[in-house]
Amino acid sequence: MKTKLFDQKTFTKETAMIPFALTDILTETAGKHKKALLHFWQFEQSFILGMKDTRVNHLSKGVKTIKNNGYQPVIRNAGGLGVISDEGILNISWIFPKEQVSIDQSYQKMLDLIQKAFPELTIKAYEIQHSYCPGKFDLSVEGKKVAGIAQRRVKEGIAVMMYLSVFGDQQQRSEIVRAFYQESLGTDYGKNGYPDVWPSTMTTLSDALHQPLTIQETKKRFLQVLDIDETAQNALNWIKEKEQMAQFQKKMDSMQQRNKQLEELNHVSTL
């Protein structure tokens, strides 16, 4: 099956909810039309919070820490834990029809893809303890995490989503995430399924390769190992063609409702 490419421009803080709503619609549409899709997307300085992160003891303190470090918080439409996204992080959503593919098999497909894209590295999948957003399909090089994978299933489609640390100060990213949990959890830091983040457990592809690596070079590597059937186009335009804009707006409304608590926290802090 050939793969359709969507190479999105960087989302700003004003448009930060779009990719989460978009992923659900693309996944549903991919399943319905039996299409494979690859979606590249990035954020400006953002701290993506999982639903579990909204249940910390002192969310307002954690959010204040995020903003003081120059990042914008946004709550995604899935469980799990927080990750940083900025100019050195490439987000990749690989979307395809279910076709009886198990959860682990779907994760394995993403591992196989990145391994083909970076054959000079040995990339392994297992949980990197003390990393941020730890999971059994953390992707690591020589024991240091370079990427995390999540998965969503919407109707007949599957989206395997990866955040990939390409370049940048991973130490600083980890310190910002650690500070969020320290402030928001207080004496419960590192307990109840929340990570005690050790910056030394994570790295970037650039550092693993011991050479500079850009986002464009990274994209090119993935495209060289996938069978792409068309040049990149705008994902929003594509779902318009598929008459899915009404469903997309419903997803956006849901995202806005979910993120209202951040607006309320911001309002309280300014009183």
BATI-40034 format. One record per residue (C-alpha): residue number from 1; residue in three letters; x, y, z. Coordinates in nm, 2 decimals, decimal comma. Layout:
BEGIN
pakol  vexgu  xx  yy  zz
NUM  ala  X  Y  Z .
...
# end
This chain:
BEGIN
pakol  vexgu  xx  yy  zz
1  met  0,00  0,00  0,00 .
2  lys  0,14  0,34  -0,10 .
3  thr  0,15  0,61  0,16 .
4  lys  0,01  0,97  0,12 .
5  leu  0,23  1,24  0,27 .
6  phe  0,11  1,54  0,47 .
7  asp  0,40  1,77  0,56 .
8  gln  0,25  2,03  0,79 .
9  lys  0,39  2,37  0,87 .
10  thr  0,48  2,44  1,23 .
11  phe  0,18  2,48  1,45 .
12  thr  0,18  2,80  1,66 .
13  lys  0,03  2,83  2,01 .
14  glu  -0,29  2,96  1,85 .
15  thr  -0,32  2,65  1,64 .
16  ala  -0,18  2,40  1,89 .
17  met  -0,51  2,20  1,92 .
18  ile  -0,54  2,13  1,55 .
19  pro  -0,30  1,83  1,51 .
20  phe  -0,48  1,63  1,78 .
21  ala  -0,83  1,68  1,62 .
22  leu  -0,67  1,62  1,28 .
23  thr  -0,51  1,29  1,38 .
24  asp  -0,85  1,14  1,48 .
25  ile  -1,02  1,25  1,15 .
26  leu  -0,72  1,13  0,94 .
27  thr  -0,73  0,80  1,12 .
28  glu  -1,10  0,75  1,07 .
29  thr  -1,07  0,85  0,70 .
30  ala  -0,77  0,63  0,64 .
31  gly  -0,97  0,33  0,77 .
32  lys  -1,28  0,42  0,57 .
33  his  -1,09  0,47  0,24 .
34  lys  -0,82  0,21  0,30 .
35  lys  -0,54  0,46  0,27 .
36  ala  -0,20  0,48  0,44 .
37  leu  -0,10  0,83  0,55 .
38  leu  0,22  0,99  0,69 .
39  his  0,18  1,32  0,87 .
40  phe  0,49  1,53  0,97 .
41  trp  0,41  1,81  1,22 .
42  gln  0,59  2,03  1,47 .
43  phe  0,51  2,28  1,74 .
44  glu  0,66  2,60  1,86 .
45  gln  0,78  2,58  2,22 .
46  ser  0,50  2,36  2,37 .
47  phe  0,46  2,12  2,66 .
48  ile  0,20  1,86  2,56 .
49  leu  0,02  1,73  2,87 .
50  gly  -0,15  1,39  2,89 .
51  met  -0,49  1,35  3,06 .
52  lys  -0,31  1,19  3,36 .
53  asp  -0,11  1,51  3,40 .
54  thr  -0,43  1,71  3,46 .
55  arg  -0,48  1,50  3,78 .
56  val  -0,17  1,61  3,96 .
57  asn  -0,20  1,77  4,31 .
58  his  -0,12  2,13  4,21 .
59  leu  -0,17  2,17  3,84 .
60  ser  -0,16  2,55  3,86 .
61  lys  0,19  2,54  4,01 .
62  gly  0,31  2,30  3,73 .
63  val  0,16  2,51  3,45 .
64  lys  0,33  2,82  3,60 .
65  thr  0,66  2,64  3,58 .
66  ile  0,60  2,55  3,22 .
67  lys  0,52  2,91  3,12 .
68  asn  0,81  3,05  3,32 .
69  asn  1,04  2,82  3,11 .
70  gly  0,90  2,97  2,79 .
71  tyr  0,68  2,68  2,69 .
72  gln  0,30  2,68  2,62 .
73  pro  0,09  2,40  2,77 .
74  val  -0,17  2,21  2,57 .
75  ile  -0,37  1,91  2,68 .
76  arg  -0,39  1,63  2,43 .
77  asn  -0,69  1,40  2,37 .
78  ala  -0,53  1,09  2,51 .
79  gly  -0,40  0,95  2,83 .
80  gly  -0,04  0,92  2,92 .
81  leu  0,22  1,17  3,04 .
82  gly  0,38  1,50  2,93 .
83  val  0,63  1,55  2,65 .
84  ile  0,81  1,86  2,51 .
85  ser  0,77  1,97  2,15 .
86  asp  0,98  2,24  1,99 .
87  glu  1,18  2,32  1,68 .
88  gly  1,41  2,02  1,74 .
89  ile  1,13  1,77  1,78 .
90  leu  0,96  1,60  1,48 .
91  asn  0,62  1,45  1,54 .
92  ile  0,53  1,17  1,31 .
93  ser  0,18  1,01  1,27 .
94  trp  0,18  0,70  1,06 .
95  ile  -0,18  0,61  0,99 .
96  phe  -0,32  0,30  0,82 .
97  pro  -0,63  0,07  0,82 .
98  lys  -0,66  -0,17  1,10 .
99  glu  -0,66  -0,50  0,90 .
100  gln  -0,63  -0,71  1,21 .
101  val  -0,30  -0,56  1,32 .
102  ser  -0,25  -0,59  1,69 .
103  ile  -0,14  -0,31  1,92 .
104  asp  0,22  -0,45  1,95 .
105  gln  0,24  -0,52  1,58 .
106  ser  0,15  -0,15  1,51 .
107  tyr  0,42  -0,03  1,74 .
108  gln  0,67  -0,27  1,57 .
109  lys  0,59  -0,12  1,23 .
110  met  0,70  0,22  1,36 .
111  leu  1,02  0,07  1,51 .
112  asp  1,10  -0,10  1,18 .
113  leu  1,04  0,22  1,00 .
114  ile  1,28  0,43  1,21 .
115  gln  1,54  0,15  1,20 .
116  lys  1,53  0,15  0,82 .
117  ala  1,56  0,53  0,82 .
118  phe  1,87  0,52  1,05 .
119  pro  2,05  0,19  0,97 .
120  glu  2,37  0,31  1,12 .
121  leu  2,21  0,31  1,47 .
122  thr  2,08  0,02  1,67 .
123  ile  1,74  0,13  1,79 .
124  lys  1,57  -0,08  2,06 .
125  ala  1,22  -0,07  2,21 .
126  tyr  1,18  -0,10  2,58 .
127  glu  1,09  0,12  2,87 .
128  ile  1,36  0,37  2,97 .
129  gln  1,30  0,42  3,34 .
130  his  1,34  0,78  3,47 .
131  ser  1,27  0,93  3,12 .
132  tyr  0,97  1,15  3,07 .
133  cys  0,65  0,98  2,94 .
134  pro  0,80  0,63  2,99 .
135  gly  0,65  0,33  2,81 .
136  lys  0,74  -0,02  2,70 .
137  phe  0,79  0,11  2,34 .
138  asp  1,03  0,39  2,42 .
139  leu  1,29  0,39  2,14 .
140  ser  1,65  0,42  2,25 .
141  val  2,01  0,42  2,13 .
142  glu  2,27  0,27  2,37 .
143  gly  2,02  0,29  2,65 .
144  lys  1,92  0,65  2,60 .
145  lys  1,57  0,74  2,49 .
146  val  1,54  0,93  2,15 .
147  ala  1,16  0,88  2,09 .
148  gly  0,83  0,78  2,24 .
149  ile  0,54  0,61  2,07 .
150  ala  0,17  0,63  2,13 .
151  gln  -0,12  0,48  1,95 .
152  arg  -0,48  0,57  1,88 .
153  arg  -0,75  0,36  1,71 .
154  val  -1,05  0,54  1,56 .
155  lys  -1,31  0,32  1,40 .
156  glu  -1,13  0,13  1,12 .
157  gly  -0,80  0,32  1,14 .
158  ile  -0,49  0,31  1,34 .
159  ala  -0,25  0,61  1,42 .
160  val  0,09  0,53  1,55 .
161  met  0,23  0,86  1,67 .
162  met  0,59  0,93  1,75 .
163  tyr  0,77  1,23  1,90 .
164  leu  1,13  1,21  1,78 .
165  ser  1,41  1,42  1,95 .
166  val  1,62  1,52  1,64 .
167  phe  1,84  1,79  1,79 .
168  gly  1,85  2,05  2,06 .
169  asp  1,92  2,06  2,43 .
170  gln  1,76  1,74  2,56 .
171  gln  1,90  1,80  2,90 .
172  gln  1,71  2,12  2,93 .
173  arg  1,39  1,96  2,80 .
174  ser  1,41  1,69  3,06 .
175  glu  1,48  1,95  3,33 .
176  ile  1,16  2,14  3,24 .
177  val  0,95  1,83  3,25 .
178  arg  1,11  1,73  3,59 .
179  ala  1,03  2,08  3,72 .
180  phe  0,67  2,05  3,62 .
181  tyr  0,63  1,72  3,81 .
182  gln  0,82  1,85  4,11 .
183  glu  0,61  2,16  4,14 .
184  ser  0,27  2,00  4,06 .
185  leu  0,32  1,68  4,27 .
186  gly  0,51  1,82  4,57 .
187  thr  0,58  1,54  4,81 .
188  asp  0,42  1,29  4,57 .
189  tyr  0,69  1,35  4,31 .
190  gly  0,79  1,02  4,15 .
191  lys  0,49  0,83  4,29 .
192  asn  0,15  0,70  4,16 .
193  gly  0,28  0,64  3,80 .
194  tyr  0,44  0,99  3,76 .
195  pro  0,81  0,98  3,65 .
196  asp  1,10  1,10  3,85 .
197  val  1,28  1,24  3,55 .
198  trp  1,66  1,19  3,51 .
199  pro  1,79  1,41  3,22 .
200  ser  2,08  1,16  3,17 .
201  thr  1,84  0,89  3,04 .
202  met  1,75  1,08  2,72 .
203  thr  1,93  1,21  2,41 .
204  thr  1,88  1,32  2,05 .
205  leu  1,94  1,15  1,72 .
206  ser  2,20  1,42  1,64 .
207  asp  2,39  1,34  1,95 .
208  ala  2,35  0,96  1,90 .
209  leu  2,49  1,00  1,54 .
210  his  2,77  1,24  1,67 .
211  gln  2,69  1,48  1,39 .
212  pro  2,44  1,76  1,31 .
213  leu  2,10  1,66  1,19 .
214  thr  1,82  1,88  1,07 .
215  ile  1,44  1,82  1,06 .
216  gln  1,45  1,82  0,68 .
217  glu  1,72  1,56  0,67 .
218  thr  1,53  1,35  0,91 .
219  lys  1,21  1,37  0,70 .
220  lys  1,41  1,28  0,39 .
221  arg  1,53  0,96  0,55 .
222  phe  1,18  0,85  0,63 .
223  leu  1,06  0,93  0,28 .
224  gln  1,34  0,73  0,13 .
225  val  1,22  0,41  0,30 .
226  leu  0,85  0,45  0,24 .
227  asp  0,66  0,41  -0,09 .
228  ile  0,50  0,76  -0,12 .
229  asp  0,24  0,79  -0,39 .
230  glu  0,20  1,17  -0,40 .
231  thr  0,38  1,48  -0,30 .
232  ala  0,29  1,65  0,02 .
233  gln  -0,04  1,83  0,05 .
234  asn  -0,23  2,01  0,33 .
235  ala  -0,41  1,77  0,56 .
236  leu  -0,70  2,01  0,62 .
237  asn  -0,76  2,05  0,25 .
238  trp  -0,76  1,67  0,21 .
239  ile  -1,03  1,62  0,48 .
240  lys  -1,23  1,90  0,31 .
241  glu  -1,22  1,69  -0,01 .
242  lys  -1,34  1,39  0,19 .
243  glu  -1,62  1,59  0,34 .
244  gln  -1,50  1,55  0,69 .
245  met  -1,49  1,91  0,81 .
246  ala  -1,80  1,88  1,03 .
247  gln  -1,65  1,59  1,21 .
248  phe  -1,32  1,78  1,24 .
249  gln  -1,50  2,08  1,40 .
250  lys  -1,65  1,84  1,66 .
251  lys  -1,31  1,72  1,75 .
252  met  -1,18  2,08  1,77 .
253  asp  -1,48  2,17  2,00 .
254  ser  -1,38  1,87  2,22 .
255  met  -1,02  1,98  2,24 .
256  gln  -1,12  2,34  2,33 .
257  gln  -1,34  2,21  2,61 .
258  arg  -1,06  1,99  2,74 .
259  asn  -0,82  2,28  2,74 .
260  lys  -1,06  2,52  2,92 .
261  gln  -0,91  2,43  3,25 .
262  leu  -0,58  2,59  3,14 .
263  glu  -0,77  2,91  3,05 .
264  glu  -0,93  2,90  3,39 .
265  leu  -0,60  2,86  3,56 .
266  asn  -0,46  3,15  3,37 .
267  his  -0,76  3,36  3,46 .
268  val  -0,71  3,28  3,83 .
269  ser  -0,34  3,36  3,82 .
270  thr  -0,41  3,71  3,69 .
271  leu  -0,66  3,80  3,95 .
# end
